[in-house]
Each structure stands twice: as C-alpha cells, then as structure tokens.
Amino acid sequence: MGVKDILPDIRSALPPSVANRLQYPKLEQFAHPNLITTTADFVFNWARSRSIFPFQYGLACCAIEMLSSGFARFDIARYGMEVFRPTPRQCDLMIVAGTCNEKMAPVLKRLYEQMSEPKWVVAMGACATSGGPFYDGYNVVNGVDKIVPVDVYIPGCPPRPEALFDGLLQLQKKIQKMSFVPSQTRPVDVCESTWRAPRFEGGRGVEECFLEPRP
C-alpha cells in the first residue's frame, strides 16, 4: 500500500479546511498572484526568453537574411538564439521567412503543431505578413496568420538581419510578460496566459497582444 492509497483515508478523517491542504496546488490553481507565482513567472520567463530554439525553416528569399543573421558580421548568438534546430520537436520558435503558398500551408501547420508548448511564431517579411508582391496570386496565402497564430510581424522585402533582431527582442519582451496566474486588477489579456488562446475563424490569436503596457 502506497502513500496514494493512504491519503484518501487521512482526508476523510480531517476537517475539509485541513484536507484541502494535503495536496499542493498547481501554479494555475492560485486565484491571485502571490510570492510563489510571481517568482515562478520571473524564473520561467527569464529562462524562456533567453533560451529560444528557432526552427530551421525557410521558404523563400527572406530565409537568406535569416541565415545571414548567424554570420560573424551580425552574430545572433549575442541574444542566445543561435541554436537553430532541424526538427520541430526541439524548437519553440518558428520564423516563417518567405512566401507561403497554398500547397505549403498544411505542411506549415503540421510542423507548428509538432512544436512543444509554449511556442511562438514570427512572420518575417512582407510575404509572410500579408502576401507581399504576390498578394493577388491565386496560390499564395495572404499572411501566415490565416494558418497559425503570429506573435511578431517583421515588415520588409526582405528585412535585414537587424530587423530580425529587433523582432526577436520584441518577442523577448512579450515572453517576459507571461504569467501562470493572470492579474485580477484589469481584464484578462491573452498575453498574460501561459498557454495560447485557441484561434477562431474570422479573427486572430495572440498577435492582438500589445508589446507596450496599456494606459
């Protein structure tokens, strides 16, 4: 007989107020932020924002700029994001660099679903953001946010590596705002949730979050 078998008998003999304390609650079960949750938020957000593993995934010419960001002239290793992994199961950041057509869309979604949570998406370049010069093309997806939720948009055709660095720094700020227990002082924002809100048709997901605090 193990501890798990004895625990129900002990609970039945104790008052309800005491019995509920025998099981340590999860961070998500706290009703309000406290010392435990805020400390956990700080540690987890610090670790996540500084150990991002991007997915080695390029679609078109923007991928050349993404690859050049790892050269000595730009050196993406300064931000701790140089570990590009070849499999989505080892990544938490997908940089959609290039044009996404209708044939590639289901592949992109499948790769995104294989990534581990929490995960983020950066739309790099005009094509990934809105379709770019191929906006009227019959086979081009006008923005990857129609397939997966996008956290940061990087404009440009193609954007330089410095623009990619700025987008990654904005993503770092966004990750540092994540919390296990949303604040109760104002309406709950999807940015404050650790897990991504489900995407609904006709709207967008967490890309509605603001990088700067609201007034």
C-alpha positions as CSV (number, residue, x, y, z in Angstrom):
1,M,0.0,0.0,0.0
2,G,1.4,3.3,-1.0
3,V,1.0,6.9,0.1
4,K,-1.6,7.5,-2.6
5,D,-3.8,4.7,-1.1
6,I,-3.5,6.0,2.5
7,L,-4.1,9.7,1.5
8,P,-7.9,9.3,0.9
9,D,-8.4,7.7,4.4
10,I,-6.5,10.5,6.0
11,R,-8.5,13.2,4.2
12,S,-11.8,11.6,5.3
13,A,-10.7,11.9,9.0
14,L,-9.7,15.5,8.8
15,P,-11.8,18.7,8.5
16,P,-12.3,19.9,5.0
17,S,-10.2,23.0,5.5
18,V,-7.3,20.9,6.5
19,A,-7.8,18.1,4.0
20,N,-7.6,20.5,1.1
21,R,-4.1,21.5,2.1
22,L,-2.7,18.0,1.8
23,Q,-2.3,18.4,-2.0
24,Y,-0.1,21.2,-3.1
25,P,-1.9,23.3,-5.7
26,K,-0.5,23.9,-9.1
27,L,0.5,27.3,-10.1
28,E,-2.5,27.7,-12.4
29,Q,-4.8,27.0,-9.4
30,F,-3.9,30.1,-7.5
31,A,-6.7,32.7,-7.6
32,H,-4.4,35.7,-7.3
33,P,-0.8,36.4,-7.9
34,N,1.4,35.9,-4.9
35,L,5.1,35.5,-4.0
36,I,5.2,31.9,-5.3
37,T,3.6,32.7,-8.7
38,T,5.5,35.9,-9.3
39,T,8.8,34.2,-8.5
40,A,7.9,31.3,-10.8
41,D,6.9,33.8,-13.5
42,F,10.3,35.6,-13.2
43,V,12.4,32.4,-13.4
44,F,10.4,30.8,-16.2
45,N,10.1,33.9,-18.3
46,W,13.8,34.7,-17.8
47,A,14.8,31.2,-18.9
48,R,12.4,31.0,-21.8
49,S,13.2,34.4,-23.2
50,R,16.9,33.8,-23.2
51,S,17.0,30.2,-24.5
52,I,14.8,30.3,-27.6
53,F,15.4,27.5,-30.1
54,P,14.4,28.7,-33.6
55,F,13.2,26.2,-36.2
56,Q,15.5,25.8,-39.2
57,Y,12.7,26.6,-41.6
58,G,12.9,28.9,-44.6
59,L,10.5,29.3,-47.5
60,A,12.0,31.9,-49.9
61,C,14.4,34.8,-50.1
62,C,13.8,36.0,-46.5
63,A,15.5,32.8,-45.4
64,I,18.8,34.1,-46.8
65,E,18.5,37.1,-44.5
66,M,17.6,34.8,-41.6
67,L,20.7,32.6,-42.3
68,S,23.0,35.6,-42.6
69,S,22.0,36.7,-39.1
70,G,24.2,33.9,-37.8
71,F,27.3,35.1,-39.6
72,A,30.1,36.9,-37.7
73,R,29.0,40.3,-39.0
74,F,25.7,40.1,-37.3
75,D,26.1,37.3,-34.8
76,I,22.6,36.2,-33.5
77,A,24.4,34.4,-30.7
78,R,24.6,37.7,-28.8
79,Y,20.9,37.2,-28.0
80,G,21.1,33.5,-27.2
81,M,19.0,32.4,-30.2
82,E,21.6,30.8,-32.4
83,V,20.6,27.2,-31.8
84,F,18.6,26.5,-35.0
85,R,17.2,23.0,-34.7
86,P,16.3,20.8,-37.7
87,T,13.2,19.2,-36.1
88,P,10.1,21.0,-34.7
89,R,10.0,18.8,-31.6
90,Q,13.2,20.5,-30.3
91,C,12.0,24.1,-31.1
92,D,9.8,26.7,-29.6
93,L,10.1,29.4,-32.2
94,M,9.0,29.2,-35.9
95,I,10.3,32.0,-38.1
96,V,8.2,32.0,-41.2
97,A,10.8,33.5,-43.6
98,G,9.3,33.7,-47.1
99,T,6.3,33.2,-49.3
100,C,3.8,30.6,-48.1
101,N,1.6,29.1,-50.9
102,E,-1.5,27.0,-50.6
103,K,0.5,23.8,-51.1
104,M,2.9,24.6,-48.3
105,A,0.1,25.8,-45.8
106,P,-0.8,22.3,-44.5
107,V,2.9,21.4,-44.1
108,L,3.5,24.6,-42.1
109,K,0.5,23.9,-39.8
110,R,1.6,20.4,-39.2
111,L,5.1,21.5,-38.3
112,Y,3.7,24.1,-36.0
113,E,1.5,21.6,-34.2
114,Q,4.6,19.3,-33.7
115,M,6.4,22.1,-31.8
116,S,6.3,21.9,-28.0
117,E,4.4,24.4,-25.8
118,P,4.9,27.2,-25.2
119,K,5.7,28.2,-28.7
120,W,5.8,31.3,-30.8
121,V,5.7,32.4,-34.4
122,V,7.4,35.3,-36.1
123,A,6.3,36.4,-39.6
124,M,9.4,37.6,-41.3
125,G,9.0,39.7,-44.4
126,A,6.1,41.2,-46.4
127,C,5.1,37.8,-48.0
128,A,4.7,36.0,-44.6
129,T,3.0,39.1,-43.2
130,S,0.4,39.9,-45.9
131,G,1.4,38.1,-49.1
132,G,3.7,40.9,-50.3
133,P,4.0,41.4,-54.0
134,F,2.2,38.1,-54.6
135,Y,-0.9,39.4,-52.8
136,D,-3.2,38.8,-55.8
137,G,-1.7,35.4,-56.6
138,Y,-4.1,32.5,-56.7
139,N,-1.8,30.2,-54.9
140,V,-0.3,32.5,-52.2
141,V,-1.5,32.7,-48.6
142,N,-2.0,36.3,-47.8
143,G,-0.4,36.2,-44.4
144,V,0.5,33.1,-42.3
145,D,-1.7,34.4,-39.5
146,K,-4.5,32.7,-41.5
147,I,-2.8,29.3,-40.7
148,V,-1.1,29.7,-37.3
149,P,-1.2,32.5,-34.6
150,V,1.6,35.0,-35.2
151,D,3.2,36.8,-32.3
152,V,5.6,39.3,-34.0
153,Y,5.4,40.8,-37.5
154,I,8.6,42.0,-39.2
155,P,8.0,44.1,-42.3
156,G,10.3,44.5,-45.2
157,C,11.1,42.9,-48.6
158,P,13.4,41.4,-47.5
159,P,14.0,42.6,-43.9
160,R,17.7,42.9,-42.9
161,P,19.1,40.8,-40.1
162,E,18.9,43.9,-37.9
163,A,15.1,44.0,-38.4
164,L,15.0,40.3,-37.4
165,F,17.0,41.1,-34.2
166,D,14.5,43.8,-33.4
167,G,11.6,41.4,-33.8
168,L,13.3,38.8,-31.6
169,L,13.9,41.4,-28.9
170,Q,10.2,42.4,-29.1
171,L,9.4,38.7,-28.7
172,Q,11.6,38.6,-25.6
173,K,9.6,41.4,-24.1
174,K,6.4,39.5,-24.9
175,I,7.6,36.3,-23.3
176,Q,8.7,38.2,-20.1
177,K,5.0,39.3,-19.6
178,M,3.7,35.7,-19.5
179,S,2.2,34.7,-16.2
180,F,0.8,31.5,-14.7
181,V,-1.9,33.5,-12.8
182,P,-3.5,36.4,-14.7
183,S,-3.7,39.7,-12.8
184,Q,-7.2,40.4,-11.4
185,T,-6.7,44.2,-11.4
186,R,-7.8,44.6,-15.0
187,P,-9.5,42.5,-17.7
188,V,-7.5,39.3,-18.5
189,D,-5.4,39.8,-21.6
190,V,-4.4,36.8,-23.7
191,C,-0.8,37.9,-23.4
192,E,-0.9,37.1,-19.7
193,S,-1.8,33.4,-20.3
194,T,1.0,30.8,-20.5
195,W,-1.0,28.8,-23.0
196,R,-2.1,30.2,-26.3
197,A,-5.7,31.1,-26.6
198,P,-7.5,29.0,-29.3
199,R,-7.6,30.6,-32.6
200,F,-11.0,31.3,-34.0
201,E,-12.2,31.8,-37.6
202,G,-12.5,35.3,-38.7
203,G,-10.1,36.6,-36.1
204,R,-6.6,36.4,-34.8
205,G,-4.9,34.8,-31.9
206,V,-2.3,36.2,-29.6
207,E,-1.0,38.7,-32.2
208,E,-3.6,41.1,-30.8
209,C,-1.3,41.5,-27.7
210,F,0.4,44.8,-27.2
211,L,4.1,44.9,-26.6
212,E,3.8,48.1,-24.6
213,P,1.6,48.3,-21.4
214,R,-1.9,49.7,-22.0
215,P,-2.8,53.0,-20.3
